[in-house]
Amino acid sequence: MAEAAEPTSRLNPLKKLYFELGQQLNAGEVEALKDLFSGEQLTKEEAENVETARGLFNLLTEKGFISEDNLELLEELFETIDRPHLKDKVKKFQQDRGARRKRKACELSMKASVKQFKSLPKEEPNQLMMSHQH
């Protein structure tokens, strides 16, 4: 049951991942995933009301079972239904997310350093040169 196409450029990275994963799951696989959760994490009614993989992922996110920082459950699910390439896609998302976080931390650190530098008292060029010679 491939989901209807939607422009992914406007989606946040996690929603984009859910969309892309949902595109690659058929109706039988979505039903298998729903069955895995029905009764424990989801009520029977909640599972029955979910029509798409993306809907299931969003519901699991709302209930706190998965999040942008915790996608191990998705990896396990894809292993259970024998979809290793989807598991790899989730792993890659997590690795890319880590790289994005590091880049963001560096950018914030650099901005703080520049701000701190700009707040230093202005010295005469000669004084600045003399302080660096010692």
N, C-alpha and C positions, 0 to 999 in steps of 0.2 A: 504494500500500500504506500507507494511513493507519495509524498506530500506535495501539495500544489506549490508551484514555483513562487518565490517571493524574493524581492530584491534584498540581497544579504548585505549590501554595502551600508545600509542604515542600521543594522542590528549590532548590539554589543557583542563582543567576542564569544561569550558563553551562549547567547541565543543563536548566533551564527553556527556554532558547533552543533547545537541541538538540531537546527534546521538541516545541516549537512548530514548528520547521522540519520535523521528521520527520512531523508531522501533515499537512503540506501537500505532501508528495512522494508520488507514486504508485510502484508497483512498477517500472515501466519507468525512471523517473527514478533510483530507487535503484540499479538495475542499471547505468545509464549512469555514475553516480558511481563505483560499484565498479570498472567497467571503466577509468575514467580513472586509477585508482590501482594497479590490478593490474599487477604486474611491476616497478614502480619503488619506490613507497612501501610497498606491501603485497605480500606473496607471494600467489601464486595461491590457496593454501590459506586464507590469512587473508581474502582477498576473498570466497571461496566460503562461508566460515563466517559472514559477516556477513549478517543477515537483514533488518535495518531501517536506516533512515537514522541514527537515534540510535545504533545499534550501530557504524555506520561512523564517526560523529563521535567517539564515545568511543574507538574504536581509534586514530583519527588523533591524538587528544589524548594517549593513552597513549604513542604512538610519537614525540610531540613535534612533529608537523607543524602542529598548531593548538593554541592555548591561549587563555585568557581575554584575554591581552594581545596575541595575534597571530591574528586571524581573517581576514586578507587572503586566505588560500587558499580559505576558504569563499565569500568574495565572488567570486573568480575562478570557482569551480565553478558557482555559480548563474548567472553570466554565460554560461558555456560551455553550460549546458543551457537557456538562455533563460528564466530565472526572475528577472527584475529585481526583483520585489517582495520576494523572499527575500533578495536581495543588499541591498536597502534595509533590511530587518529587521536584518541583521547590522550594517550601518553604524549604525543607530539604537542597537542594543545597545552598540556601542563608544562612541558619544557619551554615552549614559546612564551607562555605566561610568565615563567620564572625569568626569562631573558628580558621581557618587557618591564617587569618589576625592577630588575637591576638597572636597566636604562633609565627608568623614571627616577630611581633613587640617586643615580649619578647626576641627572639633570637638576634635581632639587638641591643636591649638595653643591653643584656648581653655582646655581642661582644664589644660594645662601652665601657662598664665598665671595661672589661678585658684590652682593649687597653689603657684606661686611667690609670689603675693600673700599667701596664707595663711601662708607661711613667714616673711614679713617680721616683724621685731620690732615688737611693739605699742608705739605711741608715745602719749603723752598727747595728747588732742585739741588743746590749745593749741600744743604743739610741732609737730604736723602742720600746723596752720594757718599758723604762723610760717614753716615751711620752704617753703610754697607761695607766700608773699607776696613772696619775694625773687626 
